[in-house]
Every structure is written in structure tokens, then in C-alpha cells.
Amino acid sequence: MPAISVVEQAMVTSKQQTEHNSAPLRRGLSLAAWRRMLFNSSPKYWALALVLLVCNLLAFLPRGVLIVLGKVLGLVIYTFSPKLRHIAKSNIDACFGRLAENSRLKLEKSSFKELGVSVMETLMIWFCNVETLYRKKAHIAGEENLNAALAQDRGIILLACHQGSLDMSASFGSFVFRPHRKYSFTYRQPSDRLVDFFLRQARGKFGDNFFSVNNLVGILRALKRGGVVWYAPDIEVKNKNTVYVDFFGVPASTTMALVRIAQSSNALVLPYGHYRNEDGSYTLQFYPLLDNFPSGDDVADTLTMNQAIETIVEPYPDRYWWVIKRFKNRPEGEAKLY
């Protein structure tokens, strides 16, 4: 019998994951979670619970309808949020100055449509059956890069970015890796404990562990044990472990956390992007492992990381979250962007 590939094995075993490697998948929030949201919290959260209930109902509309609604939502945000529009325009003008003005404006408007779509896709992930969506609509590209990573007895940092639905990116990644490795998801932990509770409930199907991006001990432990950690480092952070390196040709204050984590854990770094196709399917693209990473030069390695993120963004630049203040801090002597 010919040997089956990692991808084929993942497809076969995604419904039969072992108890060691997976937790039971849930469809949306549990009844206990809704009870806590509605009855065991301050009245100020009741409006949040009502919004979430409406979102839960919306999530069961046909996917095509949700995509259209998402684009409408994006245009509404574009029209009524001059602040976000200014941020997106500033980012796109800086990163794509080589494009004609009308092309940049088209990219700007399209990015808001895609932002709205990512909201709707996130609702699908939170409240619907993710496994069914993955099995019916997702396929893998760059299988040779995925196989190269899994063939080594080392932890894997799944390098993602703020593009499309982050929850879709993380959840689809879990179905690829959990038949083989422990899979963890990093996130920026909100200060509100009930909101954090909701996010943990909604994302409980993603993996075996959640880690705040600040929980370096947990992340390192998972990687040293050979696990996979989904990680999106393309956002400014308030600490000293940053350096200015180019992002689409613009100096950007960039965290060196991924470099330090890779150094301390001896983990591989596997760039990963997820893309929605015109036919409604999704491509999970695994790019080549970062070579000789880390090299010992933290600045050069951080630039390599940004270049890998650029590669992820380039197929669909309008799906990147250009509404983030990616260039909020500027090198000394440079004018502020926003």
C-alpha cells in the first residue's frame, strides 16, 4: 500500500482525532456559557449578549448571503468611520505609493469590504460547525513545505498575520495539525474578564491550549514539547523588544518576540496564509520554512519575518487589516503618519 501524505492523513483523521491530541469540538457557545452571559453578569453585558445572540442567528444564513452582508457592512464602516478610513488610506498610500491614486483608492475601498467579510467569516467560525466547513471547502497548497516541517522533531511556529478572519486562519490550521501535534492559539487577552470568557468559549474548538501573547512561558513550553503555536506578530507592541525594519518599504516598529521565541525553543517558523477563492473554497497556503532562522542577528531576522508576512499578504493585499495603526511609532526625525 502506498504511503499517504500528511495532508491526506489530516483529511482522513480530522474526524477521528485521538483523545490525547484533541478536545471535543463544539458548535458555538454552550448553554452554560449563554446562561453565564445573561444571568450571572452585570446588566451592562446584557446588550452584548443580545448582540451575540443576533450574530449567532446571522451565522446560519447561507455563506453567500453572509459574504454579501459582509461587503455591505464594510462599505458602511468605510462611509461612517472617517478615522478608520484615514488610517487605511495613510497605510496604503505609504506602502503602495508606486500605484496610481485611483488604484490605491480602489484598494482602500476593497479592504473595507474584505474587513466586513472577515467579520462574517468569524461569526461562522464562532457559531457554526467549523469541521464541516473545513472538510467541504478547504484545501492545502504548499504540501511539501508542510511535510518538511512535520518531518522534523521540533516545535513549529505557524507564522500568520492580521489578514482576513484570524479565527478562520487559526481554526483551519488546527484541523491540519492536531492529528499530528498539540496545537495552540495565541491571542491578545482583553482586560474584561467576561469578554475573555466569551472568546475562550467561542474559540474552544481551535486547539489544545490558549496563550496570551504575553504568556511566553506557556508558548515556550508548548514549542519545546514539539507542539504547533499559531502566532501573528504584525502589530505594534509597547515594550523595548522592538526594532524598526521595513514592512512594504516603510520602517515599522516590529516586535522581536518571534525571533526570541524561536531562539529559546529551537522551533521552526512556517509562514501560513488562508485565502478565500472565487468559487467559495479556501486555500490554506504553507510557504517555505524560514531558512537559517534565527541566524543570530535579531534585526536581520525580524526583517526576514516581515518579508515573510509581505509574501502572505501579496496575493490579496486588500484582505490585510489596513485599519491597524501599523506605523504609529516613527523613527526619530520622521513625521507621524496618522
Residue pairs with C-beta under 8 A, 6 or more apart in sequence:
4 12
5 143
5 147
6 143
6 146
6 147
6 150
6 180
7 140
7 143
7 146
7 147
7 176
9 179
9 180
10 140
10 175
10 176
10 177
10 179
10 180
11 135
13 179
14 131
14 134
14 135
14 175
14 178
14 179
15 131
15 135
17 178
17 179
21 178
21 179
21 180
21 181
21 182
21 208
22 178
22 208
23 204
23 205
23 208
25 129
25 130
25 131
25 205
26 204
26 205
27 127
27 128
27 129
28 56
28 59
28 126
28 127
28 128
28 202
29 37
29 52
29 56
29 126
29 127
29 198
29 201
29 202
30 201
33 197
33 198
33 201
34 49
34 53
36 194
36 197
37 45
37 48
37 49
37 52
37 194
37 198
38 46
38 49
41 49
41 194
45 194
48 194
48 195
48 198
52 198
55 123
55 126
55 127
56 123
56 126
56 127
58 66
58 69
58 120
58 123
59 66
59 123
59 124
59 126
59 127
59 128
60 127
60 128
61 69
63 124
63 280
64 280
66 120
66 121
66 123
66 124
67 117
67 120
69 116
69 120
70 113
70 116
70 117
70 118
70 119
70 120
70 121
71 113
71 116
71 117
72 116
73 116
73 119
73 120
74 112
74 113
74 114
74 115
74 116
74 117
75 109
75 112
75 113
75 116
76 116
77 84
77 112
77 115
77 116
78 84
78 85
78 108
78 109
78 112
78 113
84 112
84 323
85 108
85 112
86 338
87 322
87 323
87 324
87 325
87 338
88 108
88 111
88 112
88 322
88 323
89 104
89 108
90 327
90 337
90 338
91 322
91 324
91 326
91 327
91 337
92 104
92 107
92 108
92 111
92 322
93 104
94 248
94 250
94 327
94 337
95 247
95 248
95 249
95 250
96 103
96 104
96 107
96 248
96 317
99 107
107 317
107 318
108 322
110 318
111 317
111 318
111 319
111 320
111 322
111 323
112 323
113 318
114 164
114 316
114 318
114 319
115 321
115 323
117 164
117 276
118 164
118 165
118 166
118 168
118 319
119 165
121 164
121 165
121 167
121 168
121 276
122 165
122 166
122 167
122 168
124 130
124 133
124 168
125 133
125 165
125 167
125 168
125 171
125 202
126 167
126 202
126 203
127 202
130 171
130 172
130 175
130 205
131 175
134 171
134 172
134 175
135 175
137 280
137 281
137 282
138 172
138 175
138 281
138 282
138 283
138 284
139 281
139 282
139 283
139 284
140 146
140 176
140 283
140 284
140 286
141 283
141 284
141 285
141 286
142 285
142 286
142 287
142 288
143 286
145 270
145 286
145 287
145 288
145 289
146 176
146 270
146 286
148 288
148 289
149 156
149 268
149 270
149 286
149 289
150 156
150 180
150 181
152 268
153 226
154 226
154 266
154 267
154 268
155 222
155 223
155 224
155 225
155 226
155 227
155 228
155 229
155 265
155 266
155 267
155 268
156 177
156 181
156 223
156 227
156 228
156 229
156 267
156 268
156 269
156 270
157 223
157 228
157 229
157 231
157 258
157 261
157 262
157 267
157 268
157 269
157 270
158 173
158 177
158 228
158 229
158 230
158 231
158 270
158 272
159 231
159 232
159 233
159 258
159 269
159 270
159 271
159 272
159 290
159 305
159 308
159 309
159 312
160 166
160 169
160 170
160 173
160 230
160 231
160 232
160 272
160 273
160 312
161 232
161 234
161 273
161 309
161 312
161 313
161 320
162 232
162 234
162 235
162 320
162 321
162 324
163 169
163 273
163 274
163 312
163 313
163 316
163 319
163 320
163 321
164 274
164 275
164 276
164 319
166 232
167 202
167 203
167 206
168 274
168 282
169 230
169 272
169 273
169 274
170 185
170 203
170 206
170 207
170 230
171 203
171 205
171 206
172 274
172 282
172 284
173 183
173 228
173 230
173 272
173 284
174 183
174 185
174 205
174 206
174 207
176 284
177 183
177 228
178 207
178 208
181 226
181 227
181 228
182 207
182 208
182 209
182 222
182 225
182 226
182 227
182 228
183 206
183 207
183 208
183 227
183 228
183 230
184 207
184 208
184 209
184 210
184 211
184 218
184 219
184 222
184 227
184 228
184 229
184 230
185 203
185 206
185 207
185 209
185 210
185 211
185 229
185 230
186 210
186 211
186 212
186 213
186 219
186 229
186 230
186 231
186 232
187 199
187 203
187 210
187 211
187 212
187 213
188 212
188 213
189 196
189 212
189 213
189 214
190 196
190 199
200 210
203 210
207 230
208 227
209 218
209 222
211 218
211 219
211 222
211 229
213 231
213 257
216 257
216 261
219 229
219 231
219 261
219 265
220 261
220 264
220 265
222 229
223 229
223 261
223 265
223 267
224 265
224 266
229 267
231 258
231 261
233 254
233 255
233 257
233 258
233 305
234 247
234 254
234 306
234 309
234 326
235 255
235 324
235 326
236 242
236 252
236 253
236 254
236 255
236 325
236 326
236 328
236 329
237 255
237 257
239 255
241 255
241 256
241 257
241 260
242 253
242 254
242 255
242 256
243 253
243 254
243 256
243 298
243 299
243 302
244 251
244 252
244 253
244 254
244 331
245 251
245 252
245 254
245 299
245 302
245 303
245 306
246 252
246 303
246 306
247 254
247 306
247 309
247 310
247 326
247 327
248 310
250 327
251 327
251 330
251 331
251 334
252 306
252 326
252 327
253 327
253 328
253 329
254 302
254 305
254 306
255 302
256 298
256 301
256 302
258 269
258 302
258 305
259 294
259 298
259 301
259 302
259 305
260 298
261 267
262 268
262 269
262 293
262 294
262 301
263 294
268 289
268 290
269 289
269 290
269 293
269 305
269 308
270 286
270 287
270 289
270 290
271 286
271 287
271 288
271 290
271 308
271 309
271 311
271 312
272 284
272 285
272 286
272 287
272 312
273 284
273 285
273 287
273 312
273 313
273 315
274 282
274 283
274 284
274 285
275 282
275 283
275 285
275 315
275 316
275 319
276 282
277 283
285 312
285 315
287 308
287 311
287 312
290 304
290 305
290 308
293 301
293 304
294 301
295 301
313 319
313 320
325 338
327 337
327 338
328 337
328 338
330 336
330 337
